[in-house]
Amino acid sequence: MENLFERIVDLLGKTPDHPDSRQFVRDLEEQPVFAGAYNFMKSGFMLVHEKHVFTAAIFHLSEWEDHPNSAYSGRLPGDVKANDDIEDVREKLNIAPRINVEIDSRAGSEEPHEEEYDLPQCTLRLSFDATNRLTSVVALRSPSIDAPR
């Protein structure tokens, strides 16, 4: 599907039964598995909802060994890719992160390092491992969206 990321982010703030949500599922040609969130396993992402409104999209950047999820193959903002390092991501997004939690520099630390970027359509939360490689992408509903659409 063309513009997959944009179509997913457009669902944030909408309900699962909103006409746009229903059309999205038809266009994607994949029925989600519901297990606390709407998991599109073949397409590599999940839609999280709170009080019947989609509030976040989680993009699987790699396949899980013990789970049948595929890796997300759509385009991410700035053409960010799985395993980009933090400097690549900052250069590609070309904006300063709003939140930057420093990584624990102790040897062997596996503490995640997260950065949040305010994009026009959503807030993007990126997680990096101890080697500063991108491991997780979450698109969060923009704070400016107050009510279900």
CNS distance restraints for C-alpha pairs under 8 A (distance, minus, plus):
assign (resid   1 and name CA) (resid  27 and name CA) 7.62 0.50 0.50
assign (resid   1 and name CA) (resid  28 and name CA) 6.63 0.50 0.50
assign (resid   3 and name CA) (resid   7 and name CA) 6.16 0.50 0.50
assign (resid   3 and name CA) (resid  74 and name CA) 7.83 0.50 0.50
assign (resid   3 and name CA) (resid  75 and name CA) 7.54 0.50 0.50
assign (resid   4 and name CA) (resid   8 and name CA) 6.12 0.50 0.50
assign (resid   4 and name CA) (resid  74 and name CA) 6.04 0.50 0.50
assign (resid   4 and name CA) (resid  75 and name CA) 7.24 0.50 0.50
assign (resid   5 and name CA) (resid   9 and name CA) 6.13 0.50 0.50
assign (resid   5 and name CA) (resid  74 and name CA) 6.64 0.50 0.50
assign (resid   5 and name CA) (resid  75 and name CA) 6.49 0.50 0.50
assign (resid   5 and name CA) (resid  76 and name CA) 6.31 0.50 0.50
assign (resid   5 and name CA) (resid  77 and name CA) 7.96 0.50 0.50
assign (resid   6 and name CA) (resid  10 and name CA) 6.02 0.50 0.50
assign (resid   7 and name CA) (resid  11 and name CA) 6.78 0.50 0.50
assign (resid   7 and name CA) (resid  24 and name CA) 7.47 0.50 0.50
assign (resid   8 and name CA) (resid  12 and name CA) 7.34 0.50 0.50
assign (resid   8 and name CA) (resid  57 and name CA) 7.27 0.50 0.50
assign (resid   9 and name CA) (resid  57 and name CA) 7.22 0.50 0.50
assign (resid   9 and name CA) (resid 121 and name CA) 7.06 0.50 0.50
assign (resid   9 and name CA) (resid 122 and name CA) 7.00 0.50 0.50
assign (resid   9 and name CA) (resid 139 and name CA) 7.01 0.50 0.50
assign (resid   9 and name CA) (resid 141 and name CA) 7.78 0.50 0.50
assign (resid  10 and name CA) (resid 121 and name CA) 7.72 0.50 0.50
assign (resid  11 and name CA) (resid  15 and name CA) 7.80 0.50 0.50
assign (resid  11 and name CA) (resid  20 and name CA) 7.19 0.50 0.50
assign (resid  11 and name CA) (resid  21 and name CA) 6.35 0.50 0.50
assign (resid  11 and name CA) (resid  54 and name CA) 6.65 0.50 0.50
assign (resid  12 and name CA) (resid  53 and name CA) 7.35 0.50 0.50
assign (resid  12 and name CA) (resid  54 and name CA) 4.84 0.50 0.50
assign (resid  12 and name CA) (resid  55 and name CA) 5.32 0.50 0.50
assign (resid  12 and name CA) (resid  56 and name CA) 6.47 0.50 0.50
assign (resid  12 and name CA) (resid  57 and name CA) 7.82 0.50 0.50
assign (resid  12 and name CA) (resid 140 and name CA) 7.57 0.50 0.50
assign (resid  12 and name CA) (resid 141 and name CA) 5.43 0.50 0.50
assign (resid  13 and name CA) (resid  53 and name CA) 5.58 0.50 0.50
assign (resid  13 and name CA) (resid  54 and name CA) 5.33 0.50 0.50
assign (resid  13 and name CA) (resid  55 and name CA) 6.00 0.50 0.50
assign (resid  13 and name CA) (resid 141 and name CA) 6.48 0.50 0.50
assign (resid  13 and name CA) (resid 145 and name CA) 6.54 0.50 0.50
assign (resid  13 and name CA) (resid 146 and name CA) 7.84 0.50 0.50
assign (resid  13 and name CA) (resid 147 and name CA) 6.80 0.50 0.50
assign (resid  13 and name CA) (resid 148 and name CA) 5.02 0.50 0.50
assign (resid  13 and name CA) (resid 149 and name CA) 6.00 0.50 0.50
assign (resid  14 and name CA) (resid  18 and name CA) 6.32 0.50 0.50
assign (resid  14 and name CA) (resid  21 and name CA) 7.47 0.50 0.50
assign (resid  14 and name CA) (resid  53 and name CA) 5.31 0.50 0.50
assign (resid  14 and name CA) (resid  54 and name CA) 5.72 0.50 0.50
assign (resid  14 and name CA) (resid 148 and name CA) 5.03 0.50 0.50
assign (resid  14 and name CA) (resid 149 and name CA) 4.90 0.50 0.50
assign (resid  15 and name CA) (resid  21 and name CA) 7.21 0.50 0.50
assign (resid  15 and name CA) (resid  52 and name CA) 5.70 0.50 0.50
assign (resid  15 and name CA) (resid  53 and name CA) 4.48 0.50 0.50
assign (resid  15 and name CA) (resid  54 and name CA) 6.08 0.50 0.50
assign (resid  15 and name CA) (resid 148 and name CA) 6.62 0.50 0.50
assign (resid  15 and name CA) (resid 149 and name CA) 7.39 0.50 0.50
assign (resid  16 and name CA) (resid  21 and name CA) 5.65 0.50 0.50
assign (resid  16 and name CA) (resid  22 and name CA) 7.23 0.50 0.50
assign (resid  16 and name CA) (resid  52 and name CA) 7.06 0.50 0.50
assign (resid  16 and name CA) (resid  53 and name CA) 6.95 0.50 0.50
assign (resid  16 and name CA) (resid  54 and name CA) 7.20 0.50 0.50
assign (resid  17 and name CA) (resid  21 and name CA) 6.25 0.50 0.50
assign (resid  17 and name CA) (resid  22 and name CA) 6.29 0.50 0.50
assign (resid  18 and name CA) (resid  22 and name CA) 6.40 0.50 0.50
assign (resid  18 and name CA) (resid 149 and name CA) 7.90 0.50 0.50
assign (resid  19 and name CA) (resid  23 and name CA) 6.08 0.50 0.50
assign (resid  20 and name CA) (resid  24 and name CA) 6.02 0.50 0.50
assign (resid  21 and name CA) (resid  25 and name CA) 6.46 0.50 0.50
assign (resid  22 and name CA) (resid  26 and name CA) 6.42 0.50 0.50
assign (resid  23 and name CA) (resid  27 and name CA) 6.07 0.50 0.50
assign (resid  24 and name CA) (resid  28 and name CA) 6.00 0.50 0.50
assign (resid  25 and name CA) (resid  29 and name CA) 6.02 0.50 0.50
assign (resid  25 and name CA) (resid  30 and name CA) 6.22 0.50 0.50
assign (resid  25 and name CA) (resid  31 and name CA) 6.61 0.50 0.50
assign (resid  26 and name CA) (resid  30 and name CA) 7.27 0.50 0.50
assign (resid  30 and name CA) (resid  40 and name CA) 6.98 0.50 0.50
assign (resid  30 and name CA) (resid  42 and name CA) 7.54 0.50 0.50
assign (resid  31 and name CA) (resid  40 and name CA) 7.02 0.50 0.50
assign (resid  32 and name CA) (resid  38 and name CA) 5.48 0.50 0.50
assign (resid  32 and name CA) (resid  39 and name CA) 5.10 0.50 0.50
assign (resid  32 and name CA) (resid  40 and name CA) 4.64 0.50 0.50
assign (resid  32 and name CA) (resid  41 and name CA) 7.16 0.50 0.50
assign (resid  33 and name CA) (resid  37 and name CA) 7.99 0.50 0.50
assign (resid  33 and name CA) (resid  38 and name CA) 5.80 0.50 0.50
assign (resid  33 and name CA) (resid  39 and name CA) 5.06 0.50 0.50
assign (resid  33 and name CA) (resid  40 and name CA) 6.52 0.50 0.50
assign (resid  33 and name CA) (resid  41 and name CA) 7.48 0.50 0.50
assign (resid  34 and name CA) (resid  38 and name CA) 4.72 0.50 0.50
assign (resid  34 and name CA) (resid  39 and name CA) 6.08 0.50 0.50
assign (resid  35 and name CA) (resid  39 and name CA) 7.37 0.50 0.50
assign (resid  36 and name CA) (resid  48 and name CA) 7.68 0.50 0.50
assign (resid  37 and name CA) (resid  46 and name CA) 6.51 0.50 0.50
assign (resid  37 and name CA) (resid  47 and name CA) 5.84 0.50 0.50
assign (resid  37 and name CA) (resid  48 and name CA) 4.82 0.50 0.50
assign (resid  37 and name CA) (resid  49 and name CA) 6.51 0.50 0.50
assign (resid  38 and name CA) (resid  46 and name CA) 5.41 0.50 0.50
assign (resid  38 and name CA) (resid  47 and name CA) 5.04 0.50 0.50
assign (resid  38 and name CA) (resid  48 and name CA) 6.47 0.50 0.50
assign (resid  39 and name CA) (resid  44 and name CA) 8.00 0.50 0.50
assign (resid  39 and name CA) (resid  45 and name CA) 6.26 0.50 0.50
assign (resid  39 and name CA) (resid  46 and name CA) 4.24 0.50 0.50
assign (resid  39 and name CA) (resid  47 and name CA) 6.48 0.50 0.50
assign (resid  40 and name CA) (resid  44 and name CA) 5.99 0.50 0.50
assign (resid  40 and name CA) (resid  45 and name CA) 5.46 0.50 0.50
assign (resid  40 and name CA) (resid  46 and name CA) 5.68 0.50 0.50
assign (resid  40 and name CA) (resid  69 and name CA) 7.98 0.50 0.50
assign (resid  41 and name CA) (resid  45 and name CA) 6.61 0.50 0.50
assign (resid  41 and name CA) (resid  46 and name CA) 7.76 0.50 0.50
assign (resid  41 and name CA) (resid  68 and name CA) 6.81 0.50 0.50
assign (resid  41 and name CA) (resid  69 and name CA) 4.45 0.50 0.50
assign (resid  41 and name CA) (resid  70 and name CA) 5.89 0.50 0.50
assign (resid  42 and name CA) (resid  69 and name CA) 6.16 0.50 0.50
assign (resid  42 and name CA) (resid  70 and name CA) 5.27 0.50 0.50
assign (resid  42 and name CA) (resid  71 and name CA) 7.99 0.50 0.50
assign (resid  43 and name CA) (resid  69 and name CA) 7.96 0.50 0.50
assign (resid  43 and name CA) (resid  70 and name CA) 6.29 0.50 0.50
assign (resid  43 and name CA) (resid  71 and name CA) 7.11 0.50 0.50
assign (resid  43 and name CA) (resid  72 and name CA) 5.74 0.50 0.50
assign (resid  43 and name CA) (resid  73 and name CA) 7.23 0.50 0.50
assign (resid  44 and name CA) (resid  59 and name CA) 6.13 0.50 0.50
assign (resid  44 and name CA) (resid  60 and name CA) 5.17 0.50 0.50
assign (resid  44 and name CA) (resid  61 and name CA) 7.59 0.50 0.50
assign (resid  44 and name CA) (resid  69 and name CA) 5.99 0.50 0.50
assign (resid  44 and name CA) (resid  70 and name CA) 4.87 0.50 0.50
assign (resid  44 and name CA) (resid  71 and name CA) 4.74 0.50 0.50
assign (resid  44 and name CA) (resid  72 and name CA) 4.04 0.50 0.50
assign (resid  44 and name CA) (resid  73 and name CA) 7.28 0.50 0.50
assign (resid  45 and name CA) (resid  57 and name CA) 6.79 0.50 0.50
assign (resid  45 and name CA) (resid  58 and name CA) 5.43 0.50 0.50
assign (resid  45 and name CA) (resid  59 and name CA) 4.38 0.50 0.50
assign (resid  45 and name CA) (resid  60 and name CA) 5.58 0.50 0.50
assign (resid  45 and name CA) (resid  71 and name CA) 7.94 0.50 0.50
assign (resid  45 and name CA) (resid  72 and name CA) 6.29 0.50 0.50
assign (resid  46 and name CA) (resid  57 and name CA) 5.56 0.50 0.50
assign (resid  46 and name CA) (resid  58 and name CA) 5.17 0.50 0.50
assign (resid  46 and name CA) (resid  59 and name CA) 6.67 0.50 0.50
assign (resid  47 and name CA) (resid  54 and name CA) 6.37 0.50 0.50
assign (resid  47 and name CA) (resid  55 and name CA) 7.60 0.50 0.50
assign (resid  47 and name CA) (resid  56 and name CA) 5.90 0.50 0.50
assign (resid  47 and name CA) (resid  57 and name CA) 4.58 0.50 0.50
assign (resid  47 and name CA) (resid  58 and name CA) 6.55 0.50 0.50
assign (resid  48 and name CA) (resid  54 and name CA) 5.61 0.50 0.50
assign (resid  48 and name CA) (resid  55 and name CA) 5.88 0.50 0.50
assign (resid  48 and name CA) (resid  56 and name CA) 5.13 0.50 0.50
assign (resid  48 and name CA) (resid  57 and name CA) 6.10 0.50 0.50
assign (resid  48 and name CA) (resid  58 and name CA) 7.69 0.50 0.50
assign (resid  49 and name CA) (resid  53 and name CA) 5.06 0.50 0.50
assign (resid  49 and name CA) (resid  54 and name CA) 4.06 0.50 0.50
assign (resid  49 and name CA) (resid  55 and name CA) 5.27 0.50 0.50
assign (resid  49 and name CA) (resid  56 and name CA) 6.94 0.50 0.50
assign (resid  50 and name CA) (resid  54 and name CA) 6.43 0.50 0.50
assign (resid  50 and name CA) (resid  55 and name CA) 6.39 0.50 0.50
assign (resid  53 and name CA) (resid 148 and name CA) 6.33 0.50 0.50
assign (resid  54 and name CA) (resid 141 and name CA) 7.87 0.50 0.50
assign (resid  55 and name CA) (resid 140 and name CA) 6.03 0.50 0.50
assign (resid  55 and name CA) (resid 141 and name CA) 5.08 0.50 0.50
assign (resid  56 and name CA) (resid 138 and name CA) 6.73 0.50 0.50
assign (resid  56 and name CA) (resid 139 and name CA) 5.50 0.50 0.50
assign (resid  56 and name CA) (resid 140 and name CA) 4.43 0.50 0.50
assign (resid  56 and name CA) (resid 141 and name CA) 5.88 0.50 0.50
assign (resid  57 and name CA) (resid 138 and name CA) 5.62 0.50 0.50
assign (resid  57 and name CA) (resid 139 and name CA) 5.11 0.50 0.50
assign (resid  57 and name CA) (resid 140 and name CA) 6.59 0.50 0.50
assign (resid  58 and name CA) (resid 136 and name CA) 7.85 0.50 0.50
assign (resid  58 and name CA) (resid 137 and name CA) 6.17 0.50 0.50
assign (resid  58 and name CA) (resid 138 and name CA) 4.54 0.50 0.50
assign (resid  58 and name CA) (resid 139 and name CA) 6.54 0.50 0.50
assign (resid  59 and name CA) (resid  71 and name CA) 7.90 0.50 0.50
assign (resid  59 and name CA) (resid  72 and name CA) 6.07 0.50 0.50
assign (resid  59 and name CA) (resid 136 and name CA) 6.94 0.50 0.50
assign (resid  59 and name CA) (resid 137 and name CA) 5.50 0.50 0.50
assign (resid  59 and name CA) (resid 138 and name CA) 6.18 0.50 0.50
assign (resid  60 and name CA) (resid  69 and name CA) 7.73 0.50 0.50
assign (resid  60 and name CA) (resid  70 and name CA) 7.34 0.50 0.50
assign (resid  60 and name CA) (resid  71 and name CA) 5.19 0.50 0.50
assign (resid  60 and name CA) (resid  72 and name CA) 5.44 0.50 0.50
assign (resid  60 and name CA) (resid 136 and name CA) 6.93 0.50 0.50
assign (resid  60 and name CA) (resid 137 and name CA) 7.51 0.50 0.50
assign (resid  61 and name CA) (resid  71 and name CA) 5.09 0.50 0.50
assign (resid  61 and name CA) (resid  72 and name CA) 5.67 0.50 0.50
assign (resid  61 and name CA) (resid  82 and name CA) 5.53 0.50 0.50
assign (resid  61 and name CA) (resid 135 and name CA) 6.69 0.50 0.50
assign (resid  61 and name CA) (resid 136 and name CA) 6.44 0.50 0.50
assign (resid  61 and name CA) (resid 137 and name CA) 7.59 0.50 0.50
assign (resid  62 and name CA) (resid  70 and name CA) 7.03 0.50 0.50
assign (resid  62 and name CA) (resid  71 and name CA) 4.51 0.50 0.50
assign (resid  62 and name CA) (resid  72 and name CA) 7.33 0.50 0.50
assign (resid  62 and name CA) (resid  82 and name CA) 7.53 0.50 0.50
assign (resid  63 and name CA) (resid  67 and name CA) 7.69 0.50 0.50
assign (resid  63 and name CA) (resid  68 and name CA) 7.53 0.50 0.50
assign (resid  63 and name CA) (resid  69 and name CA) 5.79 0.50 0.50
assign (resid  63 and name CA) (resid  70 and name CA) 5.06 0.50 0.50
assign (resid  63 and name CA) (resid  71 and name CA) 4.96 0.50 0.50
assign (resid  64 and name CA) (resid  68 and name CA) 6.86 0.50 0.50
assign (resid  64 and name CA) (resid  69 and name CA) 6.29 0.50 0.50
assign (resid  64 and name CA) (resid  70 and name CA) 7.65 0.50 0.50
assign (resid  75 and name CA) (resid  79 and name CA) 6.03 0.50 0.50
assign (resid  75 and name CA) (resid  80 and name CA) 7.67 0.50 0.50
assign (resid  76 and name CA) (resid  80 and name CA) 5.53 0.50 0.50
assign (resid  76 and name CA) (resid  81 and name CA) 7.16 0.50 0.50
assign (resid  77 and name CA) (resid  93 and name CA) 7.04 0.50 0.50
assign (resid  78 and name CA) (resid  89 and name CA) 7.99 0.50 0.50
assign (resid  78 and name CA) (resid  92 and name CA) 5.00 0.50 0.50
assign (resid  78 and name CA) (resid  93 and name CA) 5.04 0.50 0.50
assign (resid  79 and name CA) (resid  92 and name CA) 6.91 0.50 0.50
assign (resid  80 and name CA) (resid  84 and name CA) 6.91 0.50 0.50
assign (resid  80 and name CA) (resid  88 and name CA) 7.96 0.50 0.50
assign (resid  80 and name CA) (resid  89 and name CA) 6.07 0.50 0.50
assign (resid  80 and name CA) (resid  92 and name CA) 6.58 0.50 0.50
assign (resid  80 and name CA) (resid  93 and name CA) 7.75 0.50 0.50
assign (resid  81 and name CA) (resid 134 and name CA) 7.92 0.50 0.50
assign (resid  82 and name CA) (resid 133 and name CA) 7.99 0.50 0.50
assign (resid  82 and name CA) (resid 134 and name CA) 5.89 0.50 0.50
assign (resid  82 and name CA) (resid 135 and name CA) 6.66 0.50 0.50
assign (resid  83 and name CA) (resid 133 and name CA) 4.96 0.50 0.50
assign (resid  83 and name CA) (resid 134 and name CA) 4.79 0.50 0.50
assign (resid  83 and name CA) (resid 135 and name CA) 6.51 0.50 0.50
assign (resid  84 and name CA) (resid  88 and name CA) 5.86 0.50 0.50
assign (resid  84 and name CA) (resid  89 and name CA) 6.33 0.50 0.50
assign (resid  84 and name CA) (resid 133 and name CA) 5.63 0.50 0.50
assign (resid  84 and name CA) (resid 134 and name CA) 5.49 0.50 0.50
assign (resid  85 and name CA) (resid  89 and name CA) 6.36 0.50 0.50
assign (resid  85 and name CA) (resid 128 and name CA) 7.90 0.50 0.50
assign (resid  85 and name CA) (resid 132 and name CA) 5.43 0.50 0.50
assign (resid  85 and name CA) (resid 133 and name CA) 4.34 0.50 0.50
assign (resid  85 and name CA) (resid 134 and name CA) 5.93 0.50 0.50
assign (resid  86 and name CA) (resid  90 and name CA) 6.20 0.50 0.50
assign (resid  86 and name CA) (resid 128 and name CA) 7.30 0.50 0.50
assign (resid  86 and name CA) (resid 132 and name CA) 5.57 0.50 0.50
assign (resid  86 and name CA) (resid 133 and name CA) 6.30 0.50 0.50
assign (resid  86 and name CA) (resid 134 and name CA) 6.84 0.50 0.50
assign (resid  87 and name CA) (resid  91 and name CA) 6.12 0.50 0.50
assign (resid  88 and name CA) (resid  92 and name CA) 6.05 0.50 0.50
assign (resid  89 and name CA) (resid  93 and name CA) 6.05 0.50 0.50
assign (resid  90 and name CA) (resid  94 and name CA) 5.79 0.50 0.50
assign (resid  90 and name CA) (resid  95 and name CA) 6.89 0.50 0.50
assign (resid  90 and name CA) (resid  96 and name CA) 7.32 0.50 0.50
assign (resid  91 and name CA) (resid  95 and name CA) 7.97 0.50 0.50
assign (resid  95 and name CA) (resid 117 and name CA) 7.44 0.50 0.50
assign (resid  96 and name CA) (resid 117 and name CA) 7.09 0.50 0.50
assign (resid  97 and name CA) (resid 115 and name CA) 5.90 0.50 0.50
assign (resid  97 and name CA) (resid 116 and name CA) 5.37 0.50 0.50
assign (resid  97 and name CA) (resid 117 and name CA) 4.74 0.50 0.50
assign (resid  97 and name CA) (resid 118 and name CA) 7.49 0.50 0.50
assign (resid  98 and name CA) (resid 115 and name CA) 7.16 0.50 0.50
assign (resid  98 and name CA) (resid 116 and name CA) 5.43 0.50 0.50
assign (resid  98 and name CA) (resid 117 and name CA) 5.52 0.50 0.50
assign (resid  98 and name CA) (resid 118 and name CA) 6.80 0.50 0.50
assign (resid  99 and name CA) (resid 114 and name CA) 7.63 0.50 0.50
assign (resid  99 and name CA) (resid 115 and name CA) 5.25 0.50 0.50
assign (resid  99 and name CA) (resid 116 and name CA) 5.08 0.50 0.50
assign (resid  99 and name CA) (resid 117 and name CA) 7.39 0.50 0.50
assign (resid 100 and name CA) (resid 113 and name CA) 7.79 0.50 0.50
assign (resid 100 and name CA) (resid 114 and name CA) 6.23 0.50 0.50
assign (resid 100 and name CA) (resid 115 and name CA) 4.67 0.50 0.50
assign (resid 100 and name CA) (resid 116 and name CA) 6.91 0.50 0.50
assign (resid 101 and name CA) (resid 113 and name CA) 5.83 0.50 0.50
assign (resid 101 and name CA) (resid 114 and name CA) 5.70 0.50 0.50
assign (resid 101 and name CA) (resid 115 and name CA) 6.56 0.50 0.50
assign (resid 102 and name CA) (resid 113 and name CA) 6.08 0.50 0.50
assign (resid 102 and name CA) (resid 114 and name CA) 7.84 0.50 0.50
assign (resid 103 and name CA) (resid 111 and name CA) 6.72 0.50 0.50
assign (resid 103 and name CA) (resid 112 and name CA) 6.62 0.50 0.50
assign (resid 103 and name CA) (resid 113 and name CA) 4.93 0.50 0.50
assign (resid 103 and name CA) (resid 130 and name CA) 6.94 0.50 0.50
assign (resid 104 and name CA) (resid 109 and name CA) 6.42 0.50 0.50
assign (resid 104 and name CA) (resid 111 and name CA) 6.28 0.50 0.50
assign (resid 104 and name CA) (resid 113 and name CA) 8.00 0.50 0.50
assign (resid 104 and name CA) (resid 130 and name CA) 7.68 0.50 0.50
assign (resid 105 and name CA) (resid 109 and name CA) 6.87 0.50 0.50
assign (resid 105 and name CA) (resid 130 and name CA) 7.82 0.50 0.50
assign (resid 108 and name CA) (resid 130 and name CA) 7.80 0.50 0.50
assign (resid 109 and name CA) (resid 130 and name CA) 6.26 0.50 0.50
assign (resid 110 and name CA) (resid 129 and name CA) 6.46 0.50 0.50
assign (resid 110 and name CA) (resid 130 and name CA) 5.32 0.50 0.50
assign (resid 111 and name CA) (resid 129 and name CA) 7.01 0.50 0.50
assign (resid 111 and name CA) (resid 130 and name CA) 6.46 0.50 0.50
assign (resid 112 and name CA) (resid 127 and name CA) 6.19 0.50 0.50
assign (resid 112 and name CA) (resid 128 and name CA) 5.66 0.50 0.50
assign (resid 112 and name CA) (resid 129 and name CA) 5.22 0.50 0.50
assign (resid 112 and name CA) (resid 130 and name CA) 6.53 0.50 0.50
assign (resid 113 and name CA) (resid 127 and name CA) 5.59 0.50 0.50
assign (resid 113 and name CA) (resid 128 and name CA) 5.08 0.50 0.50
assign (resid 113 and name CA) (resid 129 and name CA) 6.48 0.50 0.50
assign (resid 113 and name CA) (resid 130 and name CA) 7.47 0.50 0.50
assign (resid 113 and name CA) (resid 132 and name CA) 7.60 0.50 0.50
assign (resid 114 and name CA) (resid 125 and name CA) 6.81 0.50 0.50
assign (resid 114 and name CA) (resid 126 and name CA) 5.52 0.50 0.50
assign (resid 114 and name CA) (resid 127 and name CA) 4.43 0.50 0.50
assign (resid 114 and name CA) (resid 128 and name CA) 6.23 0.50 0.50
assign (resid 115 and name CA) (resid 125 and name CA) 5.81 0.50 0.50
assign (resid 115 and name CA) (resid 126 and name CA) 5.36 0.50 0.50
assign (resid 115 and name CA) (resid 127 and name CA) 6.66 0.50 0.50
assign (resid 116 and name CA) (resid 123 and name CA) 6.64 0.50 0.50
assign (resid 116 and name CA) (resid 124 and name CA) 5.46 0.50 0.50
assign (resid 116 and name CA) (resid 125 and name CA) 4.43 0.50 0.50
assign (resid 116 and name CA) (resid 126 and name CA) 6.29 0.50 0.50
assign (resid 117 and name CA) (resid 123 and name CA) 5.65 0.50 0.50
assign (resid 117 and name CA) (resid 124 and name CA) 5.09 0.50 0.50
assign (resid 117 and name CA) (resid 125 and name CA) 6.57 0.50 0.50
assign (resid 118 and name CA) (resid 122 and name CA) 6.40 0.50 0.50
assign (resid 118 and name CA) (resid 123 and name CA) 4.54 0.50 0.50
assign (resid 118 and name CA) (resid 124 and name CA) 6.38 0.50 0.50
assign (resid 119 and name CA) (resid 123 and name CA) 5.66 0.50 0.50
assign (resid 119 and name CA) (resid 124 and name CA) 6.98 0.50 0.50
assign (resid 121 and name CA) (resid 142 and name CA) 6.82 0.50 0.50
assign (resid 122 and name CA) (resid 139 and name CA) 6.22 0.50 0.50
assign (resid 122 and name CA) (resid 140 and name CA) 5.78 0.50 0.50
assign (resid 122 and name CA) (resid 141 and name CA) 5.48 0.50 0.50
assign (resid 122 and name CA) (resid 142 and name CA) 4.62 0.50 0.50
assign (resid 123 and name CA) (resid 139 and name CA) 5.77 0.50 0.50
assign (resid 123 and name CA) (resid 140 and name CA) 5.05 0.50 0.50
assign (resid 123 and name CA) (resid 141 and name CA) 6.50 0.50 0.50
assign (resid 123 and name CA) (resid 142 and name CA) 5.73 0.50 0.50
assign (resid 124 and name CA) (resid 137 and name CA) 7.04 0.50 0.50
assign (resid 124 and name CA) (resid 138 and name CA) 5.85 0.50 0.50
assign (resid 124 and name CA) (resid 139 and name CA) 4.65 0.50 0.50
assign (resid 124 and name CA) (resid 140 and name CA) 6.19 0.50 0.50
assign (resid 125 and name CA) (resid 137 and name CA) 5.90 0.50 0.50
assign (resid 125 and name CA) (resid 138 and name CA) 5.07 0.50 0.50
assign (resid 125 and name CA) (resid 139 and name CA) 6.26 0.50 0.50
assign (resid 125 and name CA) (resid 140 and name CA) 7.35 0.50 0.50
assign (resid 126 and name CA) (resid 134 and name CA) 7.01 0.50 0.50
assign (resid 126 and name CA) (resid 135 and name CA) 7.62 0.50 0.50
assign (resid 126 and name CA) (resid 136 and name CA) 5.67 0.50 0.50
assign (resid 126 and name CA) (resid 137 and name CA) 4.80 0.50 0.50
assign (resid 126 and name CA) (resid 138 and name CA) 6.47 0.50 0.50
assign (resid 127 and name CA) (resid 134 and name CA) 5.91 0.50 0.50
assign (resid 127 and name CA) (resid 135 and name CA) 5.62 0.50 0.50
assign (resid 127 and name CA) (resid 136 and name CA) 4.95 0.50 0.50
assign (resid 127 and name CA) (resid 137 and name CA) 6.63 0.50 0.50
assign (resid 128 and name CA) (resid 132 and name CA) 5.08 0.50 0.50
assign (resid 128 and name CA) (resid 133 and name CA) 5.07 0.50 0.50
assign (resid 128 and name CA) (resid 134 and name CA) 4.41 0.50 0.50
assign (resid 128 and name CA) (resid 135 and name CA) 5.26 0.50 0.50
assign (resid 128 and name CA) (resid 136 and name CA) 7.01 0.50 0.50
assign (resid 129 and name CA) (resid 133 and name CA) 5.50 0.50 0.50
assign (resid 129 and name CA) (resid 134 and name CA) 6.67 0.50 0.50
assign (resid 129 and name CA) (resid 135 and name CA) 6.40 0.50 0.50
assign (resid 141 and name CA) (resid 145 and name CA) 7.02 0.50 0.50
